[in-house]
């Protein structure tokens, strides 16, 4: 159960082999961007960030997520870029990913309908590879990252010194094709 003050978010969470490949890419991009690579155990693609949520909201979030459903899908990530203002180097898709956008849209709609407030900016799917990037990076990957998305998670970010610890609260499978 989440403790008071847990920052909650829904995300796609890579399996171990994909996580290892992403961690290697994060190290390479961080070196190029002169930033700090995202730790392997924190690599994820956010679907919806909820901010601080009291423990009693976790069951509401579990129930809501259980009704989202949808098919498994292949996600292709083939572009590295940088948000200059925030110094975040990211991995994303050069072309829209309809299945990802549909899953995120269903989830965001259900969250808003249940009274949760979400960022009003358009959804910009990305996986943070490095923080504190001092040199902007932007390139197409020679070899795209292919991710077979079979589930999504509710995760919590709990304070732990200067870098919060992430933990998966619950996971929901998507329907096989």
N, C-alpha and C positions, 0 to 999 in steps of 0.2 A: 504494500500500500504506500502511496506517495505521502511524504511528510508535508507539513505546512510549509509553504514557500517554495515548493518544487516548480521549476519552470517546465512546462509541458509542451510537447510538440508531436505531431504525427509525421512519420517519415518512411522512406524506403530504406531498408537496412541491408547492406550487402552481406552475402555469405562469406565464409573464410577465404576461399580462393580468390574471389573478386576483391575482397578487402585487401589482401596481400598485393595484388596488382595495382590497386588504387593507391595504396601506401607508397609503393615504389614511384608511381607517377607523381604523387604529392611531393616526395623528396626532390625529384628532378625539377619540378615546377618551382618549388620553394628556392632551390639553388639559383635558378634562372631569374626569379623575381626578387631575389635577395630578401626573402621573407622566412617565416617559420612554418614548416610543414604541419598539416593537421595530423594529429596522432591517429594511428590506424584504428583504435577503438572508438574514435569519434566520427569516422567517415560515414556520412549518410546524405540522403537527398530529402530535404524538408518538403512536406506536403502542406502543412498548416502549423504555424507557430501560435501557441495559446498564451504564452507568458506565465506568470505566477498563478497557480490554481490551488485552491484549498483541497485537502485530502478528500472531502466529501464529494467533489466533482468527478473524481476518478471513475466511480461507477456509472455516472451519467455518460462520460466519455466512452467507456467500454460498451455500454448499451448502444450508443449512437454509432460507433464504429462497426459493431456487429451487423448493422443493417446496411452498410455501404455496398458490400459485394462488388462484383465485376470480374471480368476475365483476367487471367494471367496475360502478360504481354512482354514483348521484347523491347527493351529500351536501348537506343543507340546514342552514346555520348561521344562526340567527335570534335569538340571545339574547346580550347583553353582560352580563357579571357581574364580580365581583371576589372574589378570595380575600383576605379582610381580613388574615389572619395573615401572609401572604407579600407582600402589596401587589401582587399580580398581577391586572391587568384582562385579561379573556379574552373570546373569542368562542366560543360553543358552540351546542348545539341544545336547543330547548325540549322536544322530544320525542325519544325514543330513535331511533337510526338503526341498524336491524337489520343492514344490510350492513356498516357500519363496525364494529359490535360483533362480527360474525362474523369479519371479517378479523383484527381485533385478537385475538380469542379463539384462532383457529388459530395465529397467530404466537406468542402468549404460551405456548400449550400446547407447541408445538414447541421453543421456547427452554427452557422448564422441563424438558422431557423430555431435552434435550441437556445439562442441568446448569447452565444459566445462572440466576442468581437475579434475580428481578424484584420490584418493589414489590408488597407483599401487599394494599395498599388496593384497593378496587374501581376499575376503570378509569373515569376521568372525562375523556372526550374534550373537548379545548379547544385553542384556538390563542391563544397569549399575544400580546396586543396592546400591553400596556404594563407596565413594572415600576416599582416604587417609587411606586405609586398612594397618594396621601394622602387622596383623597376616594373612598369606595366608589361604584361605579357599578353599576346594574342596570336593564336595560331590554330590551324587545323591539325588534328592528330593524323599521323601517317597510318596508324592502325587504330580504328575506332574501338571504344570500349563497348562490348555487348553485354547487356545485363538482362537475364531472364527474371522478370519481376513476378514473384509468386505470392507475395504477401506484403503487408505494411504493418507498421508498429506504432504504438503510443510509447513515447520515451520521455524520460524526466532528466533534467539537468539539475543536479544537486550541488550546492556550494561545497567546495573542497579545496581550500587554499586559493591560490590565484587562478587555477584552472579547474572549472567544475567537472564533476564526474557524471558521465552519462550512464543511464541504465534503461533497459527495456522493461516497461510496465506490463505490456500485453502485445500480442501479435494476432493478426487476422489473415487467413489464407484467402487468396483469390481463386476463382474457379478455373480449373484446367480447361484448355481449349477443346 
